[in-house]
Amino acid sequence: MKPRSGGPGPFVTHRVQTLASGLHRVATSRRHRKGLPPHHVASLAEATLARRTPGGAFRHIWAPRRLGWWVAVLFAVGSLHFLVGALAATWPGAAPAALRDATTVGWVFFVGSIFFTSAAWLQWLEALNGDVATSLEEGTRRWRWLGWCPRNLGYLACAVQLAGTILFNFNTADALIPGLSWREQDVLIWTPNMLGSICFLVASYLAYAEVSHGAASAAPRSVSWWITVVNLAGSVAFQLSALDSFVGPRASSPEMLFWSTLWTAAGALCFLVGAYLLIPELFATDSGPG
């Protein structure tokens, strides 16, 4: 039987094919682009239930032949840079001597943003070439470097996040320019920071909705669900950091600067955890709904 597409509103987050045996073969958006095979359910009601992650998935750490592994590693390195830079900026007195200089810390953030963008670009390619709309079909598809999949929530999440990382490239690069006035700081540093944080927040919720196949869900035994939840928390922290980093005609208070960098550290820690969880997700073979 020909596969049927489903998802919230106009979006496709899964496809279902009814087999002659009466079972239903299901491909979900996130699992499909991560290279995981379709799973089988007895009833259509189970098609959108999150799959339990087997404990054995967490024993894997090395998979350089998988594109998703490089996405995880690059996001982890970028997150680690942001975490180190933010902690050094929050407690400069406790930082190593090499990280007590504001310019050095600025370079740490800029290098981290490059890793973020590299990971986001690979993730976008992963979503583009792993479109669930083409799942459960015979034959192979040619690799694509460009494309538009507006009905795929995962693709939209990756595209918006890629835009956010590029904005962080401008934000962190402009922060290295000395002698900026407060207006120039707001235009060149704060504005791309705020817009990039908004992009991350939107992208994280789209990824969460993709896994949920709707507005919300609770699937604590699924590593994919935890990845989206942790990343959503990190995006909220980045948004709070951006709000606290606004520069006005008066100098920002030490309290605002402290909370801005502390929220950045909290967000980076969340993204670091989410990046790690991307690796066991690659080995989360079907274990039934959970």
C-alpha positions in Angstrom: 0.0 0.0 0.0 1.2 3.5 -0.8 2.7 5.4 2.2 0.6 8.1 3.9 2.0 11.3 5.3 1.0 12.8 8.6 1.9 15.5 11.1 0.6 18.6 12.8 -1.2 21.1 10.5 0.5 21.3 7.1 3.7 19.7 8.3 4.9 16.2 7.7 6.6 14.5 10.6 6.0 10.9 9.8 4.9 8.5 7.0 3.0 5.2 7.5 2.7 2.3 5.1 0.3 -0.6 5.9 1.7 -4.0 5.1 0.0 -7.1 3.9 0.5 -8.6 7.4 -1.6 -5.9 8.9 1.3 -4.2 10.6 2.2 -0.6 9.9 5.7 0.5 8.8 6.5 3.9 10.2 9.2 6.4 9.3 9.5 9.5 11.5 11.2 12.7 10.5 14.0 12.8 13.0 14.8 9.1 13.0 14.8 9.1 9.2 17.3 11.9 8.8 19.5 10.3 11.5 19.7 7.2 9.4 17.6 5.0 11.7 15.4 2.4 10.0 11.6 2.5 10.0 9.9 0.7 12.8 6.7 -1.4 12.9 3.6 -0.9 15.0 0.4 -2.9 15.3 -2.0 0.0 15.2 -2.0 3.5 13.6 -2.4 5.0 17.1 1.1 3.9 17.9 2.7 5.6 14.8 3.6 8.8 16.6 4.5 7.4 20.0 8.1 8.1 20.9 10.5 5.1 20.8 12.3 4.0 23.9 16.1 4.4 23.7 17.9 1.1 24.6 20.6 1.3 27.2 23.1 -0.1 24.8 22.9 3.1 22.7 24.9 4.9 25.3 27.8 2.6 25.0 28.7 4.1 21.6 30.9 7.1 21.2 32.8 6.6 17.9 31.0 6.8 14.6 33.0 9.2 12.3 31.4 7.7 9.2 28.0 9.1 10.2 27.2 12.7 9.4 25.2 13.0 12.6 28.4 12.1 14.6 30.2 15.1 13.1 27.2 17.3 13.9 27.4 16.2 17.5 31.2 16.7 17.8 31.1 20.2 16.2 28.2 21.3 18.4 30.0 19.9 21.4 33.2 21.8 20.7 31.3 25.0 20.0 29.3 24.6 23.2 32.5 24.0 25.2 34.1 27.2 23.8 31.0 29.2 24.8 30.9 27.5 28.3 34.6 28.3 28.9 34.3 31.8 27.6 31.2 32.5 29.6 32.6 31.1 32.9 35.7 33.2 32.4 33.7 36.3 31.9 31.4 35.5 34.9 34.2 34.9 37.3 37.3 36.5 35.8 39.2 36.3 39.1 38.9 32.5 39.2 39.8 32.1 35.5 43.3 30.9 34.3 45.6 33.8 33.6 45.2 33.3 29.8 41.5 33.8 30.1 41.5 37.0 32.2 41.9 39.2 29.1 38.6 40.3 27.6 40.0 40.1 24.0 41.1 36.5 24.5 37.7 35.6 25.9 36.2 37.3 22.9 38.2 35.1 20.6 37.1 32.0 22.5 33.4 33.0 21.8 34.2 33.7 18.1 35.9 30.4 17.5 33.0 28.7 19.3 30.6 30.4 16.9 32.4 29.0 13.9 32.1 25.5 15.3 28.4 26.2 15.9 27.9 27.3 12.2 29.8 24.3 10.9 27.7 21.9 12.9 24.4 23.7 11.9 25.4 23.6 8.2 26.0 19.8 8.3 22.7 19.4 10.3 20.9 21.4 7.6 22.4 19.1 4.9 21.4 16.1 7.0 17.8 17.3 7.1 17.7 18.3 3.4 18.9 14.9 2.3 16.9 13.0 4.9 13.5 14.5 4.1 10.8 12.2 5.6 8.6 13.0 2.6 10.8 10.7 0.5 10.9 7.9 3.1 9.5 4.4 2.6 10.1 4.6 -1.2 12.3 2.3 -3.3 15.5 3.5 -4.8 18.1 6.0 -3.8 18.1 9.7 -4.1 21.0 11.9 -5.3 22.8 14.0 -2.7 21.6 17.6 -2.7 23.5 20.7 -1.6 20.6 23.0 -2.0 16.9 22.6 -1.5 13.7 23.8 0.2 11.5 21.6 2.3 8.9 23.9 3.9 6.6 21.2 5.1 9.4 19.4 7.1 9.5 20.7 10.7 13.0 19.3 11.2 14.3 21.0 8.0 12.8 24.3 9.1 14.3 23.9 12.6 17.8 23.3 11.1 17.4 26.2 8.6 16.4 28.7 11.4 19.2 27.4 13.6 21.8 27.8 10.8 20.6 31.5 10.4 21.0 31.9 14.2 24.6 30.6 14.2 25.5 33.0 11.4 24.1 35.9 13.4 26.3 34.7 16.3 29.3 34.8 14.0 28.6 38.5 13.4 27.8 39.1 17.1 31.1 37.5 18.4 33.2 39.0 15.6 31.9 42.5 16.1 32.6 42.2 19.9 36.3 42.1 19.0 36.2 45.6 17.6 37.7 48.1 20.1 36.4 51.5 20.9 32.7 51.1 19.9 30.2 53.6 21.2 27.1 52.3 23.1 25.0 52.8 19.9 27.5 50.9 17.8 27.6 48.1 20.4 23.8 47.8 20.3 23.7 47.7 16.5 26.7 45.5 15.8 26.8 43.3 18.9 23.5 43.3 20.7 21.2 43.2 17.7 22.7 40.1 16.1 22.9 38.5 19.5 19.2 39.1 20.1 18.2 38.0 16.6 20.4 34.9 16.9 18.9 34.0 20.2 15.4 34.3 18.8 16.4 32.0 15.9 17.7 29.4 18.4 14.5 29.7 20.4 12.3 29.2 17.4 14.5 26.4 16.0 14.5 24.5 19.3 10.7 24.6 19.6 10.3 23.4 16.0 12.6 20.5 16.7 10.6 19.8 19.9 7.3 19.9 17.9 8.8 17.6 15.3 9.6 14.9 17.9 6.2 15.5 19.6 4.3 15.4 16.3 2.4 18.3 17.7 2.5 21.2 20.2 3.8 19.2 23.2 4.6 15.8 24.5 6.2 13.9 27.3 8.6 11.0 26.4 11.3 10.8 29.1 12.5 7.4 27.9 13.4 8.8 24.4 16.8 10.3 23.9 15.5 12.3 20.9 12.9 13.9 23.2 15.5 14.8 25.8 17.7 16.4 23.1 15.0 18.8 22.1 14.0 19.6 25.7 17.6 20.3 26.7 18.2 22.4 23.6 15.0 24.3 24.2 16.2 25.1 27.8 19.6 26.2 26.4 17.8 28.5 23.9 15.8 30.1 26.7 19.0 30.7 28.6 20.6 32.3 25.6 17.5 34.5 25.2 17.8 35.7 28.8 21.5 36.4 28.3 20.7 38.5 25.2 18.1 40.5 27.2 20.5 41.2 30.0 23.3 42.3 27.6 21.6 45.4 26.2 23.8 48.4 26.2 22.3 51.9 26.8 23.7 55.4 27.2 24.5 54.5 30.8 27.0 51.8 31.5 25.5 48.4 32.2 25.4 47.4 35.9 27.7 44.7 37.1 24.6 42.7 38.0 23.3 42.7 34.5 26.7 41.7 33.1 27.0 38.9 35.6 23.6 37.5 34.7 24.2 37.9 31.0 27.4 35.8 31.1 25.9 33.3 33.6 22.9 32.7 31.4 25.3 32.2 28.5 27.2 29.6 30.5 23.9 27.8 31.4 22.8 27.8 27.8 26.2 26.5 26.6 26.0 23.7 29.2 22.6 22.7 28.0 23.8 22.6 24.4 26.9 20.6 25.4 24.6 18.0 27.0 22.4 18.0 23.9 25.4 17.6 21.6 26.5 14.5 23.6 23.1 13.0 23.4 23.2 13.2 19.6 25.6 10.3 19.6 23.6 7.7 21.4 20.6 8.8 19.3 22.4 7.5 16.2 22.3 4.0 17.8 18.7 4.2 19.2 17.4 1.2 17.3 13.7 0.3 17.7 12.8 -0.7 21.2 9.1 -0.1 21.1 7.1 2.8 22.3 7.9 4.3 25.6 
